[in-house]
Amino acid sequence: MPNIAVVDMAGKNVGEITLSDAIFGITPNAVVMHMAVVNYLANQRQGTQSTLTRTEVSGGGKKPWRQKGTGHARQGSTRAPQWRHGGIVHAPKPRDYSYSLNKKVRRLALLSALSDKVLGGNLIVLDELKLDSYKTKTVADCLKAINAGKKALIVLEDNNAFAVKSIANIKGAKSAQVNTINTYDIINADTLVIVKGAVAKLEEVYA
């Protein structure tokens, strides 16, 4: 079982925690993680793009010249795709890009991402993130003290409004809870910071 040092908000070592092999010690599956990332990005697409086909472009009802005898190629409309102001061939239309992955695949991808952070030394266990008001500077100083890097994902134990709002004000920092954490956010972050209480909840849910 991997052992990780527990640090406080000042970056000082205050203990050690033993992580579950079933969650933080599996062999990362790169293929499954890729599938999860592609799925996440596809589900984020709005799919609102829309352009006009030749049947939808205004004008072009009159034949531009007679069929024969002009020396030009025959044309039926000035709104054909090869004309200026013509319609678009195979025009993109609004569609739904979202799709779902098998539950076991999503679970394996998440556990692989967590284990990959441990293997890479990019997981930090924070003793607690204690805030009694909106303190962006306090959180920013904490992330700097623990060397969280430019992009950090902070997994909170509960929905602490002070922490969530304070983290949201910091460029590159993002917060999540045990029930909202996803593979993309973990991989996208330089460092994964997990509050000690959230580790226990993760092991309870996924072990």
Secondary structure, DSSP 8 states (H G I E B T S, - for coil): --EEEEE-TTS-EEEEEE--HHHHSS---HHHHHHHHHHHHHHH---------TTTSS---S-SS-SSSSSS---S-TTSTTSTT---TT------------HHHHHHHHHHHHHHHHHTT-EEEES----SS--HHHHHHHHHHTT--SSEEEEESS--HHHHHHHHTSTTEEEEETTT--HHHHHH-SEEEEEHHHHHHHHHHH-
